[in-house]
Amino acid sequence: MTAMTPARFLASGFGSGLIGPAPGTMGSFVALLMGWAMLEFAPPLLPIAAALFYLIGLWAVRACGAEEDPGWVVIDEFVGMWIAMLPLAAPSPVGLGVAFVLFRVFDIVKPGPIRTAERMGGAQGVMADDVVAGAVAALLLFMARTGWPAIFDAS
């Protein structure tokens, strides 16, 4: 069993990437809950947390020696999920659900630029594909929210 170093604890999303058969989904769900809390209590914190966790993720992934994206590394899912949530001002359950589903679909399927980002390799590749998946999800969510704000924002 590998020791739980600070780098491994952070790279595993506070241990959420070590739970269950779908660690990426579990990490994304934990990130969703944390992101929702940030949007509820301190909205400016969300983009700051995404940028900070990106930098922490680069360090943690390198410190763990992960050249490719092992399933238990989910700090990249935290960053991507938070980027996907950026268009939500006061998120409704529907808005949160759509952000989650869009991010997970793009993270799993990895169309076009997402796959290209993953091929960068090393810590950059581990982190970059989720950043791009989150950005694509955010763009689609922004467009949907612009058309139907009552569905995506809590009253």
Beta strands, then each sheet from edge to edge (+ up, - down):
end
